Amino acid sequence: MPLKRTILECKELLYRLALQMLHNQHDAEDAVSDFYIKVLEKKDQFSKYDNLKGALIRSMKNHCINLLKSKKRLLPLEEIPSEITDATNPIFSDDKRLALVQTIINELSEKQRIMIHLRMIEGYSMKQIAEIMEEKVNTVEVNISRARKRIRTEYENRRSK
């Protein structure tokens, strides 16, 4: 599949990932725009990948990490913007429950947040996430399991207060 076509098909996914990591709509938009330019400049390097979509996601993740490092800013513990969640999901029908879950997810480690996002929001398999994150499948499974357990425990603890 041609690079430009794949980029167009992935644009919303890449934006949601950038938004998840950068926590700011404008920063995410800028990051995606800069990323597209860099990808198109290096299109020959991307043509060697069998899984172009996975390579784009992994590269976007790394691009956002580099942006965060270059700005040396700490991620705020504010709610993840609701744009990146599936509001039609019946689990999140109550705004207060959704806000609490979003806050807890935002408190996870960067790696776990990305993995949870790719699994729960984007619907990727463990194998796909492992490829994107450059980790072993077992490592991804453990991280997602721990993240889910922490979300569940924190939710119950905070809800009962």
C-alpha positions as CSV (number, residue, x, y, z in Angstrom):
1,M,0.0,0.0,0.0
2,P,1.4,3.4,-0.9
3,L,2.7,5.5,2.0
4,K,0.5,8.6,1.4
5,R,-2.6,6.4,1.4
6,T,-1.6,4.6,4.6
7,I,-0.9,8.0,6.2
8,L,-4.4,9.2,5.3
9,E,-6.0,6.0,6.6
10,C,-4.0,6.4,9.9
11,K,-4.4,10.1,10.5
12,E,-7.1,9.9,13.2
13,L,-5.3,7.1,15.0
14,L,-2.0,9.0,14.9
15,Y,-3.8,12.1,16.2
16,R,-5.5,10.2,19.0
17,L,-2.1,8.7,20.0
18,A,-0.4,12.2,20.0
19,L,-3.3,13.6,22.0
20,Q,-3.0,10.7,24.5
21,M,0.7,11.4,25.0
22,L,0.8,15.2,24.8
23,H,-2.4,16.0,26.6
24,N,-3.0,19.1,24.5
25,Q,-5.0,19.4,21.3
26,H,-2.7,22.1,19.7
27,D,0.5,20.2,20.6
28,A,-1.0,17.0,19.1
29,E,-2.0,18.7,15.9
30,D,1.4,20.3,15.6
31,A,3.1,16.9,16.3
32,V,1.0,15.1,13.7
33,S,1.8,17.8,11.1
34,D,5.5,17.7,11.8
35,F,5.4,13.9,11.8
36,Y,3.8,13.8,8.3
37,I,6.5,16.1,7.0
38,K,9.3,13.9,8.5
39,V,7.7,10.7,7.2
40,L,7.3,12.1,3.7
41,E,10.9,13.3,3.7
42,K,12.0,9.8,4.7
43,K,9.5,7.8,2.5
44,D,12.3,5.5,1.2
45,Q,13.0,4.3,4.7
46,F,9.3,3.6,5.4
47,S,8.9,1.6,2.2
48,K,11.0,-1.3,3.6
49,Y,8.4,-2.1,6.4
50,D,6.0,-5.0,5.9
51,N,3.7,-3.5,8.4
52,L,3.6,0.2,7.4
53,K,0.8,1.1,9.8
54,G,2.7,-0.4,12.8
55,A,5.8,1.4,11.8
56,L,3.9,4.7,11.5
57,I,2.4,4.2,15.0
58,R,5.7,3.3,16.5
59,S,7.4,6.3,14.9
60,M,4.6,8.6,16.0
61,K,5.0,7.3,19.6
62,N,8.8,8.0,19.4
63,H,8.2,11.4,17.9
64,C,5.9,12.4,20.8
65,I,8.4,11.1,23.3
66,N,11.1,13.2,21.7
67,L,8.8,16.3,21.8
68,L,8.2,15.7,25.5
69,K,11.9,15.3,26.2
70,S,12.8,18.4,24.2
71,K,10.3,20.5,26.1
72,K,11.3,18.8,29.4
73,R,7.8,19.1,30.6
74,L,6.1,16.9,33.0
75,L,2.8,15.3,32.0
76,P,0.0,16.9,34.0
77,L,-2.3,14.7,36.0
78,E,-5.3,16.1,34.4
79,E,-8.0,14.1,32.7
80,I,-7.4,12.6,29.3
81,P,-9.4,14.7,26.8
82,S,-12.7,13.0,26.1
83,E,-12.0,13.2,22.4
84,I,-9.8,10.1,22.6
85,T,-12.4,7.9,24.4
86,D,-15.3,6.1,23.0
87,A,-18.3,8.0,24.5
88,T,-20.7,5.4,23.0
89,N,-19.3,2.7,25.2
90,P,-21.9,1.7,27.8
91,I,-19.2,1.2,30.4
92,F,-18.6,4.9,30.4
93,S,-22.2,6.1,30.2
94,D,-21.9,8.0,33.5
95,D,-19.7,11.1,33.1
96,K,-18.4,10.9,36.7
97,R,-17.3,7.3,36.3
98,L,-15.6,8.2,33.0
99,A,-13.8,11.1,34.5
100,L,-12.6,8.9,37.4
101,V,-11.4,6.2,35.0
102,Q,-9.7,8.8,32.8
103,T,-7.9,10.3,35.8
104,I,-6.7,6.9,36.9
105,I,-5.5,6.0,33.4
106,N,-3.6,9.3,33.2
107,E,-1.8,8.3,36.4
108,L,-0.4,5.1,34.9
109,S,3.2,5.0,33.6
110,E,3.7,6.3,30.1
111,K,4.2,2.8,28.7
112,Q,1.1,1.4,30.4
113,R,-1.0,4.4,29.2
114,I,0.1,3.9,25.6
115,M,-0.5,0.1,25.8
116,I,-4.0,0.6,27.3
117,H,-4.8,3.2,24.7
118,L,-3.7,0.9,21.8
119,R,-5.6,-2.1,23.3
120,M,-8.8,-0.5,24.7
121,I,-9.4,2.5,22.4
122,E,-7.7,1.4,19.2
123,G,-8.4,-2.3,19.5
124,Y,-5.0,-3.6,18.6
125,S,-4.0,-7.2,19.4
126,M,-1.2,-7.9,22.0
127,K,1.1,-9.0,19.1
128,Q,0.5,-5.7,17.3
129,I,1.1,-3.7,20.4
130,A,4.3,-5.6,21.1
131,E,5.5,-4.7,17.6
132,I,4.6,-1.0,18.0
133,M,6.1,-0.7,21.4
134,E,9.1,-2.8,20.5
135,E,8.5,-5.2,23.4
136,K,7.9,-8.9,23.8
137,V,4.2,-10.0,23.7
138,N,4.6,-11.3,27.2
139,T,5.8,-7.9,28.4
140,V,2.8,-6.2,26.8
141,E,0.4,-8.8,28.4
142,V,1.9,-8.2,31.8
143,N,1.8,-4.4,31.5
144,I,-1.8,-4.4,30.3
145,S,-2.8,-6.8,33.1
146,R,-1.1,-4.7,35.7
147,A,-2.6,-1.5,34.3
148,R,-6.2,-3.0,34.3
149,K,-5.7,-4.3,37.9
150,R,-4.5,-0.9,39.0
151,I,-7.4,0.9,37.3
152,R,-9.9,-1.5,38.8
153,T,-8.4,-1.2,42.3
154,E,-8.0,2.6,42.2
155,Y,-11.6,2.9,40.9
156,E,-13.0,0.9,43.7
157,N,-10.9,2.7,46.3
158,R,-11.9,6.2,45.1
159,R,-15.5,5.3,44.4
160,S,-16.0,4.1,47.9
161,K,-14.7,7.3,49.4
